[in-house]
Amino acid sequence: VAYPYYGRQGQVVSFLYDITDRKNPVFIRKVSQDGSRYISSRMIDGVLYTLSSYSVRGESENEIKKKAVPNVNGEEIYCDCIYIYDYDSVSYTVLSAYDTRLNSGEVNSLSILGGGEEVYCSGDALYVARSNYNNNDGEYSDIYAFSLNGTEIAYKASGTVKGRFLNQF
């Protein structure tokens, strides 16, 4: 289960439980990532992919610098795992992946500067889209593509198309 965790502003948290005995669920682990808005999640072969939207806003320049890089499990996402699509955006799309069959283990993550709204996922790829409006061009959508291979996630491409998405299908 992933949802915005209101105990700490700006977190989406997944709690993993073993429900073999449904009357006595056993807590396994917690995975958190920055994001004031839960976008979506998908599970493929026991690997959970979670997406959140993280906004970099603050009252002062110093406050904004402290928030400039999103965190997953309290660790900043490595700079080589952050991609910039929209220089004017104040929102990151944060993507994390971990194997739910393991009681512990690495959580892989990456982020793209540019918000996300709709998600489509196949067995080996994940696409995130967001709608925009431009006074000159009308409606258009930005699309980000990621490859999936177990817990390994990789940014592949971004692009813009005219029109907007109706929904994730």
C-alpha positions as CSV (number, residue, x, y, z in Angstrom):
1,V,0.0,0.0,0.0
2,A,1.4,3.4,-0.9
3,Y,-0.1,6.7,0.1
4,P,0.8,10.2,1.2
5,Y,2.1,9.9,4.7
6,Y,0.9,13.0,6.6
7,G,3.1,12.4,9.6
8,R,5.9,14.0,7.6
9,Q,4.9,16.6,5.0
10,G,5.8,15.5,1.5
11,Q,6.3,11.8,1.8
12,V,4.7,8.8,0.0
13,V,5.2,5.6,2.0
14,S,4.8,1.9,1.2
15,F,4.3,-0.5,4.1
16,L,4.9,-4.1,3.3
17,Y,3.2,-6.8,5.4
18,D,3.3,-10.6,5.3
19,I,-0.4,-11.6,5.3
20,T,0.1,-15.4,5.2
21,D,-1.9,-15.4,8.4
22,R,-4.5,-12.8,7.6
23,K,-5.6,-12.5,11.2
24,N,-2.0,-11.7,12.3
25,P,-0.3,-9.6,9.6
26,V,3.5,-9.2,10.1
27,F,5.2,-6.0,9.3
28,I,8.1,-6.5,6.9
29,R,9.4,-3.1,5.9
30,K,8.7,0.5,5.1
31,V,9.9,2.4,2.0
32,S,9.5,6.2,1.8
33,Q,10.0,8.7,-1.0
34,D,9.6,12.4,-1.3
35,G,6.4,13.5,-2.8
36,S,3.4,15.4,-1.7
37,R,1.2,13.6,-4.2
38,Y,1.0,9.9,-4.9
39,I,0.8,9.4,-8.7
40,S,0.5,5.6,-9.0
41,S,2.2,2.2,-8.5
42,R,2.5,-1.0,-10.3
43,M,3.7,-4.5,-9.3
44,I,5.4,-6.9,-11.8
45,D,6.7,-10.2,-10.6
46,G,7.0,-9.1,-7.0
47,V,8.7,-5.8,-7.8
48,L,6.8,-2.7,-6.7
49,Y,7.2,0.5,-8.7
50,T,6.0,3.6,-7.0
51,L,5.6,7.1,-8.5
52,S,5.2,10.4,-6.6
53,S,5.2,14.0,-7.5
54,Y,7.7,16.1,-5.5
55,S,7.6,19.9,-5.6
56,V,10.6,22.1,-4.9
57,R,9.1,25.1,-3.2
58,G,10.1,27.2,-0.2
59,E,10.0,30.6,1.4
60,S,13.6,31.4,0.8
61,E,16.4,30.5,-1.6
62,N,18.2,28.6,1.2
63,E,15.0,26.6,2.0
64,I,14.6,25.7,-1.7
65,K,18.3,24.5,-2.0
66,K,17.7,22.1,0.9
67,K,14.8,20.6,-1.0
68,A,16.4,20.6,-4.5
69,V,17.0,16.9,-4.6
70,P,14.3,14.3,-3.7
71,N,15.0,11.5,-1.2
72,V,14.1,7.9,-1.1
73,N,14.4,6.2,2.3
74,G,16.1,9.3,3.6
75,E,18.9,9.2,1.0
76,E,19.2,11.8,-1.8
77,I,18.7,10.4,-5.3
78,Y,22.2,10.2,-7.0
79,C,22.8,13.1,-9.4
80,D,23.3,10.6,-12.3
81,C,19.8,9.3,-11.6
82,I,18.1,12.7,-12.0
83,Y,17.0,13.8,-15.5
84,I,15.9,17.3,-16.5
85,Y,13.2,17.6,-19.1
86,D,11.5,20.9,-18.1
87,Y,13.9,23.6,-16.8
88,D,10.9,25.7,-15.8
89,S,9.3,23.0,-13.7
90,V,9.3,23.0,-9.9
91,S,8.1,19.4,-9.8
92,Y,9.9,16.1,-10.0
93,T,8.4,12.8,-10.9
94,V,10.1,10.3,-8.4
95,L,10.2,6.6,-9.3
96,S,11.3,3.9,-7.0
97,A,11.5,0.1,-7.3
98,Y,12.1,-2.7,-4.8
99,D,11.5,-6.4,-4.6
100,T,8.7,-7.2,-2.2
101,R,9.8,-10.8,-1.8
102,L,12.9,-9.6,0.1
103,N,12.7,-8.5,3.7
104,S,15.3,-5.9,3.0
105,G,17.4,-4.9,0.1
106,E,18.2,-2.0,-2.1
107,V,15.6,0.4,-3.3
108,N,16.5,1.7,-6.8
109,S,15.2,5.2,-7.7
110,L,15.4,7.9,-10.2
111,S,13.7,11.2,-10.9
112,I,12.9,13.5,-13.7
113,L,12.4,17.3,-13.4
114,G,8.9,17.6,-14.9
115,G,5.6,16.6,-13.3
116,G,3.6,13.4,-14.0
117,E,-0.1,12.6,-14.0
118,E,-0.9,9.5,-16.0
119,V,1.0,6.2,-16.0
120,Y,1.0,3.2,-18.4
121,C,3.1,0.1,-17.7
122,S,3.9,-3.0,-19.7
123,G,6.1,-5.9,-18.6
124,D,9.3,-4.0,-19.4
125,A,8.5,-0.4,-19.8
126,L,6.8,2.4,-17.9
127,Y,5.4,5.6,-19.4
128,V,4.5,8.8,-17.5
129,A,2.6,11.6,-19.1
130,R,1.4,15.1,-18.1
131,S,-0.9,17.5,-19.9
132,N,0.1,21.1,-20.6
133,Y,-1.6,24.1,-22.2
134,N,0.2,26.6,-24.3
135,N,-1.6,29.8,-25.5
136,N,0.1,29.5,-28.9
137,D,-0.2,25.7,-29.4
138,G,-3.2,24.7,-27.3
139,E,-3.1,21.4,-25.5
140,Y,-0.1,19.1,-25.6
141,S,1.4,16.3,-23.5
142,D,4.9,15.5,-22.3
143,I,5.8,11.8,-22.2
144,Y,8.6,10.2,-20.3
145,A,9.7,6.6,-21.0
146,F,11.5,4.2,-18.6
147,S,12.7,0.7,-19.1
148,L,12.1,-1.9,-16.4
149,N,14.1,-5.0,-15.6
150,G,13.3,-6.3,-12.2
151,T,14.4,-3.6,-9.7
152,E,16.5,-2.0,-12.4
153,I,14.9,1.1,-13.8
154,A,16.4,3.4,-16.5
155,Y,15.3,6.6,-18.2
156,K,15.0,6.0,-21.9
157,A,13.4,9.1,-23.6
158,S,11.1,12.1,-23.4
159,G,9.0,13.9,-25.9
160,T,6.0,16.1,-26.5
161,V,2.9,15.4,-28.6
162,K,-0.1,17.5,-29.4
163,G,-3.3,16.8,-27.5
164,R,-3.9,15.4,-24.0
165,F,-4.4,12.1,-22.5
166,L,-7.9,11.0,-21.6
167,N,-6.7,8.6,-18.9
168,Q,-4.0,5.9,-18.3
169,F,-5.6,3.6,-21.0
